[in-house]
Amino acid sequence: MIISAHNRYVASLARLPERPESKDLENALMLLSERKHQFMTQDNKVKVFTWTPDEFRSMLEGHGFHIEKIIGKGITMPLRISNGLFTRKKYSEDLFNSILQFELALCDKPDALALAGHTQAIAHKE
């Protein structure tokens, strides 16, 4: 099975605008501290639930899955590359390849999971 989950750490940080106010920080802290487990997509049609990398691993193992590998996906966006740039329809092939190589290099680093927008596991039932 291949399964992906939103990372609560990055989701908390992504909730903060460029110029946060106290209420923005309080909302991000609620998500980070597990007092608020979800948020809605921008169109308010889908609830998004979040997990920390450790919670994700524990949940899978607790349900009898043997994890072959967990990687982080989507590290450079939203942490450093703006959504506007990342979702632009046209950008240079050089920029695309550079982002791709950087993302792939981070996938090989187990401790980079906390930076990833999503964690993805490859697992099978024991």
Backbone torsions as a table, in degrees:
resi	resn	phi	psi	omega
1	MET	NA	143.7	171.8
2	ILE	-118.2	125.1	-175.9
3	ILE	-136.7	143.9	-177.8
4	SER	-125.9	148.8	178.9
5	ALA	-140.5	147.1	173.7
6	HIS	-70.0	138.2	179.4
7	ASN	-86.9	121.1	-177.7
8	ARG	-62.0	-36.3	-178.9
9	TYR	-60.8	-50.1	-178.7
10	VAL	-70.1	-38.1	177.7
11	ALA	-59.5	-39.4	178.2
12	SER	-62.9	-46.4	179.8
13	LEU	-66.9	-37.5	-178.3
14	ALA	-67.9	-20.0	178.6
15	ARG	-72.6	-15.4	-176.2
16	LEU	-85.4	126.8	174.9
17	PRO	-73.8	172.8	-179.4
18	GLU	-58.5	-36.9	177.6
19	ARG	-120.7	82.1	-174.5
20	PRO	-70.6	150.1	172.2
21	GLU	-109.6	171.8	-177.5
22	SER	-54.6	-43.0	-178.5
23	LYS	-63.6	-33.1	177.6
24	ASP	-66.5	-42.5	178.9
25	LEU	-68.2	-37.6	177.6
26	GLU	-63.5	-42.2	179.1
27	ASN	-64.5	-43.3	178.3
28	ALA	-64.5	-39.7	178.7
29	LEU	-66.3	-37.3	177.0
30	MET	-61.3	-41.8	178.5
31	LEU	-67.7	-44.6	-179.5
32	LEU	-63.4	-41.0	-174.9
33	SER	-88.9	11.9	174.5
34	GLU	72.4	9.4	175.4
35	ARG	-77.0	-17.4	176.6
36	LYS	-136.0	112.9	-174.6
37	HIS	-92.6	-6.8	-172.4
38	GLN	-144.9	165.0	169.7
39	PHE	-146.2	174.5	-177.4
40	MET	-106.2	153.6	172.6
41	THR	-64.3	166.9	-176.5
42	GLN	-59.6	-29.4	178.9
43	ASP	-87.7	4.1	178.9
44	ASN	58.8	30.3	-179.4
45	LYS	-105.8	-21.1	-174.2
46	VAL	-130.9	129.2	172.8
47	LYS	-77.0	136.9	179.3
48	VAL	-113.8	120.2	178.0
49	PHE	-100.1	148.6	-175.8
50	THR	-124.2	154.3	177.4
51	TRP	-137.6	146.6	167.5
52	THR	-77.9	160.9	177.5
53	PRO	-55.7	-40.6	179.1
54	ASP	-66.8	-41.2	177.6
55	GLU	-62.5	-40.6	179.8
56	PHE	-61.9	-48.6	178.6
57	ARG	-61.2	-47.4	-179.0
58	SER	-62.0	-39.8	178.8
59	MET	-62.2	-45.7	-179.8
60	LEU	-65.0	-47.7	-179.7
61	GLU	-64.7	-37.6	178.9
62	GLY	-65.0	-21.1	177.8
63	HIS	-102.1	18.4	172.3
64	GLY	83.4	19.0	178.2
65	PHE	-94.9	139.4	172.6
66	HIS	-96.3	123.4	-175.9
67	ILE	-90.6	121.2	175.9
68	GLU	-79.3	-43.8	-177.2
69	LYS	-162.5	143.7	170.6
70	ILE	-124.0	131.2	177.6
71	ILE	-126.0	161.8	173.8
72	GLY	-98.4	140.2	177.8
73	LYS	-123.6	147.7	174.7
74	GLY	67.6	55.3	-176.6
75	ILE	-87.5	-43.3	-175.8
76	THR	-71.4	-25.1	177.2
77	MET	-121.5	121.4	20.4
78	PRO	-100.8	5.7	-172.8
79	LEU	-69.5	-35.2	-177.4
80	ARG	-131.3	-31.0	-178.8
81	ILE	-101.7	127.3	-175.6
82	SER	-65.0	151.7	177.1
83	ASN	-59.0	-37.2	179.2
84	GLY	-60.1	-43.3	178.2
85	LEU	-72.4	-44.4	-174.7
86	PHE	-63.5	-35.4	-176.6
87	THR	-98.7	5.1	178.0
88	ARG	-60.0	142.2	-177.0
89	LYS	-75.6	-27.6	-178.3
90	LYS	-129.2	123.7	169.1
91	TYR	-152.0	165.6	-171.3
92	SER	-65.5	149.1	176.7
93	GLU	-61.6	-34.4	178.6
94	ASP	-62.6	-44.6	178.1
95	LEU	-64.3	-45.1	178.4
96	PHE	-56.4	-50.1	-178.7
97	ASN	-64.3	-36.5	178.6
98	SER	-65.7	-44.6	177.6
99	ILE	-62.2	-45.6	-179.3
100	LEU	-59.3	-46.9	-179.5
101	GLN	-64.1	-39.0	178.3
102	PHE	-65.0	-45.9	178.7
103	GLU	-61.5	-45.3	-179.7
104	LEU	-63.7	-37.3	178.1
105	ALA	-64.5	-39.8	178.9
106	LEU	-69.7	-28.8	177.7
107	CYS	-59.5	-29.0	-178.0
108	ASP	-83.3	-2.5	-177.5
109	LYS	-104.3	105.5	-177.9
110	PRO	-57.2	-33.3	-178.3
111	ASP	-79.7	-2.0	177.1
112	ALA	-85.7	-1.9	-179.6
113	LEU	-56.2	-36.9	-177.8
114	ALA	-65.7	-18.7	-179.8
115	LEU	-89.1	-16.5	-170.5
116	ALA	-78.3	140.3	174.7
117	GLY	-65.0	-32.1	178.0
118	HIS	-135.1	147.2	168.8
119	THR	-109.9	139.4	-179.3
120	GLN	-125.2	130.3	-178.9
121	ALA	-114.9	143.5	168.4
122	ILE	-109.7	118.6	-173.0
123	ALA	-146.0	161.0	173.7
124	HIS	-140.4	154.8	-179.8
125	LYS	-72.4	133.3	-179.0
126	GLU	-80.2	NA	NA
